[in-house]
Amino acid sequence: MPTFGGGYAREAGSAASSFSSSPSSAAAVPESRVRVRQDAAATTEQALAEDEGIEDAWDGPIRNGLAGLSDEEAAALAAAAEALQALNARLRSDQTA
């Protein structure tokens, strides 16, 4: 089953590091801009943590429900997935037409 929002946590570290300033670059960048960048990095990390919490709240019950299905029920659900995706595509195309 796909995870939602996957990969964000791995990117958080790189995003945060791009906002940090080293002592050598601090002289070239005004202190107010350094502070804004640091605040943005903290906000990004907080948003990513909240996103993971929301993902767990939605994904956990779905995974538990799927795990509780019988083999026959899981097979029926898998077989229906293609038809449901086709229906979704049709409904979306009707909305834009």
N, C-alpha and C positions, 0 to 999 in steps of 0.2 A: 504494500500500500504506500502511495506517495506521502511524503510529509509536506506540510504546508509551511512556507517560510524557510525552508532548509537552506543552509549555507550562510544565513545572516550572522550567526554567532561566530563563524570563522572569519567573516569580514570585519567584525567589530574591532578586533585588535588592529587590523591594518588601517581602518578608518580613524581610530583613536590615535594611532601613531602619526598619522599625517597631520593631525592638529597640534601635536605637541611641539614645543620649541626647544631647541638646544641653546646653550649659552651663546654660541657663536652667531646664531640667527636672531637672537633676541635684540641685538643692537640694531639690526637692519629693519626690524618690524616694530612699529609703535606698541607700547605696552597694552594699550586698549585693544588692539587687534589680536594680540597674543591671548588676552583674557577672553575675548569673544570666541576665538578658536578653541580654547580649552573648555569653555562653557558648551560650545556646540558638540564637542567630543563627549562630554559628560551626558548631555541630552540624548545623543545618539545611542550611547551605551544603555541608558535608562529605557529608551524606546525599544531597543532590541530585547532587553530583558522582559519588558511588558509583552512584546509580541510573542516571545517564547511561552510566557504564562498563558496567554490566550490560546496559543496553539495546543498546549497541553490540555487545557480545559475542553477544547472541542475534539481533539484527536483521541484523547484517552478513552472516553466513552464509546466512540466509534470503533476503536480497536478492540475494546472489551466485548462489544456487541458482536463484531465479526468473529471473534474467537469462540463465542458461544454458539455459533451456527453449526448445524449438522453438516456433514459432507454434501448431502443432497441440496440443502439450502444454499451453501456456499457456491455450488456449481450453478444453481439456478440464478443466483445473483450475478455471477461472472458472465453467464450467457446473456443476461438482460442488459449488461453494461453497454454493449455496442448499440443496441436499439435505443437505449436511453440517451446516449451521446448523439445519435442521429436525430432524435426528437428535439433535443436541446438545440442543436444546430439549426434545425428547421424553425423552431420558435424564435430564435435570435434573428434569423434572416427575415422572418415575417415582420419583426419589429423595426428593422431598418429599411424595409421596402416601402 
